[in-house]
Amino acid sequence: MMNKAQTFVPLAVGAALFLIAAAWALPTWNFVISIGLAKGLAVLGLVLMMRAGLVSFGQGLYYAIGGYSVGLMVNLWKINEAILLLIAPVVIAAATAAVAALLLSRYRDIFFAMLTLALSMLLYGLLVKSVELGGTDGFNIRGVTLFGLPLSGPARFNGLAILILICFTAAITVWYFGKTSLGRLLPGIKDNEIRVEYLGASANKTIYVSYILAAVLAALGGAMSGILVAHVDPEMAFWATSGEFVVIAVLAGTGNIFTPFIAALALEFVRTFAYQHAPNSWQLVLGVIILSMILFLPTGLGGIRFGKRKTTTVEAGKKA
């Protein structure tokens, strides 16, 4: 996250072009790539909060808001243009987060985590009980287009290209946010919040803004998931979904912008291969792999350093 602009932006462009090329060359894997990148957006927001030492178990709340808002606009209002459909999740998620953050920004540690989980499960309960929204089965989303081009089904590559562009924009946005005064305060809040307050900065305000940004990212991920999968259901807001985001965030670490997407894609590919080759015990295989990564990469993928470490030598017999 702290890379220089002249190296970060070209890397982001290169990563986006690589993903587009991979999606074009491997059309059978476009579904898995779509799910991985959509979850990566939600995890990117979670990693942003983790930089302040806060773990949100409620990213599923905004993930579901994104998916259901798109679905309702398509099925009720017959709006099929993707650009218009992506505006609604951003506005609704930002407004919801702005209200929720008034309370959440005052709490820390386990209290913050449990409150975010409670809000997510509240939406889950409402969706499950709502017969009009399909109850536990959810409902389908059909006919979404971008300037007349279909985005799902056989034409999923078109939608995946849009998702990659959104991920690129999100990565650039979060990187630049990390360079602002508010973004630079996040590690300080994690290390010593009292000192941050003594310096004249507001920890609550910083968390407030960061939470809204994280909510918008999760909503965009949920919206694109709904469009590309062509289906939404209450599981998007369930605690297991939010917990999966936390696991991916732990695997990704907080040291790099790209690792949330890498970790999310890796987990989706591992899940797919494990289910294909060990259908009766794929959860065990997945659990062993995740546990191994946590043991051998305690700081996540973001903690990997490829450059040579700087060493200092002290001349023998030299006195201080």
C-alpha positions in Angstrom: 0.0 0.0 0.0 2.9 2.3 0.5 4.5 1.7 -3.0 5.5 4.8 -4.9 3.0 6.1 -7.5 5.3 5.7 -10.4 5.5 1.9 -9.7 2.0 1.2 -8.3 0.0 2.6 -11.2 1.8 0.6 -13.9 1.6 -2.5 -11.7 -2.2 -2.0 -11.4 -2.5 -1.5 -15.1 -0.4 -4.6 -15.8 -2.5 -6.7 -13.4 -5.7 -5.5 -15.0 -4.5 -6.4 -18.5 -3.2 -9.7 -17.3 -6.6 -10.6 -15.8 -8.4 -9.6 -19.0 -6.0 -11.7 -21.1 -6.5 -14.6 -18.7 -10.3 -14.3 -18.8 -10.2 -14.3 -22.6 -7.8 -17.2 -22.9 -9.6 -19.3 -20.2 -13.3 -18.8 -20.8 -14.3 -21.9 -18.8 -12.8 -20.3 -15.7 -14.6 -16.9 -16.1 -17.2 -17.8 -13.5 -14.6 -18.6 -10.8 -12.6 -15.5 -11.7 -15.8 -13.4 -11.4 -16.6 -14.7 -8.0 -13.1 -14.3 -6.8 -12.8 -10.6 -7.9 -16.2 -9.7 -6.6 -15.3 -11.1 -3.2 -11.9 -9.3 -3.5 -13.7 -6.0 -3.6 -15.4 -6.7 -0.3 -12.1 -7.9 1.2 -10.3 -4.8 0.0 -12.6 -2.7 2.1 -12.2 -5.1 5.1 -8.4 -4.8 4.8 -8.7 -1.1 4.9 -10.5 -1.3 8.2 -7.9 -3.8 9.5 -5.3 -1.2 9.0 -6.9 0.6 11.9 -7.1 -2.6 14.0 -10.8 -3.2 13.4 -12.2 -6.4 12.0 -15.7 -6.2 10.5 -17.9 -9.3 10.4 -20.5 -7.3 8.6 -19.2 -6.9 5.1 -21.9 -9.3 4.0 -24.4 -6.7 4.9 -23.3 -4.4 2.1 -22.4 -7.3 -0.2 -26.1 -8.3 0.0 -27.3 -4.7 -0.4 -25.3 -4.4 -3.6 -26.7 -7.6 -5.0 -30.3 -7.1 -4.0 -30.5 -3.5 -5.1 -29.4 -4.5 -8.6 -31.9 -7.4 -8.6 -34.8 -5.2 -7.5 -34.0 -2.5 -10.1 -33.9 -5.1 -12.9 -37.0 -7.1 -11.8 -39.2 -4.2 -10.5 -38.2 -1.2 -12.4 -37.0 -3.0 -15.6 -33.7 -1.1 -15.6 -31.1 -3.2 -17.4 -28.3 -0.7 -18.1 -25.3 -1.7 -16.0 -24.0 1.8 -15.4 -27.3 2.9 -13.9 -27.5 -0.4 -11.9 -24.1 0.2 -10.3 -25.0 3.7 -9.1 -27.8 2.5 -6.8 -25.7 0.1 -4.7 -23.1 2.8 -4.2 -25.6 5.3 -3.0 -27.6 2.9 -0.8 -24.5 1.4 0.7 -23.0 4.8 1.4 -26.2 6.1 3.0 -26.6 2.9 5.1 -23.0 3.0 6.2 -23.1 6.7 7.0 -25.9 6.0 9.5 -24.5 2.8 10.9 -21.0 4.3 11.3 -22.4 7.0 13.7 -22.7 4.2 16.2 -19.9 1.8 15.0 -17.2 4.5 15.0 -17.4 4.8 18.7 -16.6 1.1 19.4 -13.4 -0.9 19.1 -12.2 -4.5 19.2 -14.8 -7.3 19.8 -17.6 -4.7 20.3 -17.1 -3.4 16.8 -16.9 -6.9 15.3 -20.1 -8.1 17.1 -22.1 -5.0 16.2 -21.2 -5.3 12.5 -22.1 -9.0 12.6 -25.5 -8.1 14.3 -26.4 -5.6 11.5 -25.5 -8.2 8.8 -27.6 -10.9 10.5 -30.5 -8.4 10.8 -30.6 -8.0 7.1 -30.2 -11.8 6.6 -33.3 -12.4 8.8 -35.3 -9.8 6.9 -34.4 -11.4 3.5 -35.1 -14.9 4.7 -38.6 -13.9 6.0 -39.5 -11.9 2.9 -41.6 -14.0 0.5 -41.6 -11.1 -2.0 -37.8 -11.3 -2.3 -37.8 -15.1 -2.8 -37.1 -16.1 0.9 -34.2 -18.5 1.3 -34.1 -19.1 -2.5 -33.6 -15.5 -3.5 -34.3 -14.6 -7.1 -32.7 -14.4 -10.6 -31.3 -11.4 -12.3 -31.7 -11.5 -16.1 -31.0 -9.2 -19.0 -28.4 -6.8 -17.7 -26.5 -5.1 -20.5 -23.9 -2.5 -21.1 -24.8 -0.3 -24.1 -26.7 -3.3 -25.5 -24.0 -5.9 -24.8 -25.0 -8.8 -22.5 -22.9 -9.3 -19.4 -23.8 -12.8 -18.1 -24.3 -16.3 -19.4 -22.3 -17.0 -22.5 -21.2 -13.3 -22.7 -19.8 -13.3 -19.1 -16.5 -12.1 -20.5 -18.0 -8.7 -21.1 -19.2 -8.4 -17.5 -15.9 -9.8 -16.2 -14.0 -7.1 -18.1 -16.2 -4.4 -16.4 -15.5 -6.1 -13.1 -11.8 -6.0 -13.7 -12.1 -2.3 -14.5 -14.0 -1.7 -11.3 -11.3 -3.6 -9.3 -8.6 -1.5 -11.0 -10.4 1.7 -10.1 -11.0 0.5 -6.5 -7.4 -0.4 -6.0 -6.2 3.0 -7.2 -8.8 4.8 -5.0 -7.8 2.9 -1.9 -4.1 3.4 -2.6 -4.7 7.2 -2.9 -6.8 7.2 0.2 -3.9 5.6 2.0 -1.8 8.6 1.0 -4.2 11.1 2.4 -4.1 12.5 6.0 -7.0 10.2 7.0 -5.5 7.2 5.4 -2.2 7.7 7.2 -4.0 7.9 10.5 -5.3 4.3 10.2 -2.0 2.5 11.4 -1.7 5.2 14.1 -5.2 4.4 15.4 -4.2 0.7 15.6 -0.9 1.4 17.4 -2.0 4.2 19.8 -5.3 5.8 19.4 -4.8 8.1 22.4 -1.7 9.6 20.8 -3.6 10.2 17.6 -6.2 12.2 19.6 -3.5 14.2 21.3 -2.1 15.2 18.0 -5.4 16.8 17.2 -6.8 14.2 14.8 -10.2 12.5 15.2 -10.0 8.7 15.3 -13.8 8.4 15.1 -13.9 10.6 12.0 -11.2 8.5 10.3 -13.0 5.3 11.1 -16.3 6.8 10.0 -15.0 7.7 6.5 -13.1 4.4 6.2 -16.1 2.4 7.1 -18.2 4.1 4.4 -15.5 3.5 1.8 -15.4 -0.2 2.8 -19.1 -0.5 2.5 -19.2 1.0 -1.0 -16.5 -1.5 -2.1 -18.5 -4.4 -0.7 -21.7 -3.2 -2.4 -19.9 -3.0 -5.7 -18.7 -6.5 -5.3 -22.2 -7.8 -4.4 -23.7 -5.9 -7.3 -21.2 -7.4 -9.8 -21.7 -10.8 -8.3 -25.4 -10.5 -8.8 -25.0 -9.4 -12.4 -22.5 -12.0 -13.4 -24.0 -15.0 -11.5 -27.5 -13.8 -12.4 -28.8 -14.7 -9.0 -28.9 -13.3 -5.4 -30.0 -15.0 -2.2 -29.9 -14.2 1.6 -26.6 -16.2 2.0 -24.9 -13.0 0.8 -25.6 -11.4 4.2 -25.1 -14.6 6.3 -22.4 -14.7 8.9 -20.5 -17.4 7.0 -20.1 -15.0 4.0 -18.7 -12.3 6.2 -16.5 -14.8 8.0 -15.1 -16.0 4.6 -14.2 -12.3 3.9 -12.3 -12.2 7.2 -10.4 -15.4 6.3 -9.5 -14.0 2.9 -8.4 -10.8 4.6 -6.2 -12.7 7.0 -4.6 -14.6 4.1 -4.1 -11.3 2.2 -2.6 -9.3 5.0 -2.7 -5.5 5.1 0.6 -4.7 3.4 -0.5 -4.6 -0.2 -3.4 -3.4 -2.3 -3.3 -6.4 -4.7 -3.3 -9.2 -2.2 -7.0 -9.1 -1.4 -7.8 -10.0 -5.0 -5.0 -12.5 -5.2 -6.1 -14.3 -2.0 -9.8 -14.3 -3.0 -8.9 -15.7 -6.4 -6.6 -18.3 -4.9 -9.3 -19.4 -2.4 -11.9 -19.8 -5.2 -9.5 -21.8 -7.3 -8.5 -24.0 -4.4 -12.2 -24.5 -3.5 -13.0 -25.5 -7.0 -10.2 -28.0 -7.4 -10.8 -29.5 -3.9 -14.5 -30.0 -4.7 -13.7 -31.5 -8.1 -11.1 -34.0 -6.8 -12.4 -34.6 -3.3 -16.2 -34.0 -3.4 -16.8 -35.7 -0.1 -14.0 -34.0 1.9 -13.3 -30.8 0.1 -13.9 -28.8 3.2 -11.1 -30.7 5.0 -8.7 -30.1 2.1 -9.6 -26.4 2.0 -9.2 -26.1 5.8 -5.7 -27.7 5.7 -4.6 -25.4 3.0 -5.9 -22.3 4.8 -4.3 -23.4 8.1 -1.0 -24.0 6.4 -1.0 -20.6 4.8 -1.7 -19.0 8.2 1.1 -20.9 9.9 3.7 -20.2 7.2 2.5 -16.7 6.3 1.4 -15.2 9.6 1.4 -11.7 8.1 -0.4 -12.8 5.0 0.5 -12.5 1.4 1.2 -8.8 1.9 4.1 -9.7 4.2 6.1 -11.4 1.5 9.2 -9.4 0.5 11.2 -10.3 -2.6 13.9 -7.7 -2.3 17.2 -8.1 -0.6 17.2 -7.1 3.0 19.5 -4.2 3.9 22.3 -5.3 6.3 24.5 -3.2 8.4 28.0 -4.2 9.3 30.0 -3.1 12.3 33.8 -3.0 12.0 35.5 -5.2 14.5 37.0 -3.3 17.4 35.3 -0.1 16.5 34.0 1.7 19.6 30.9 3.8 19.8 
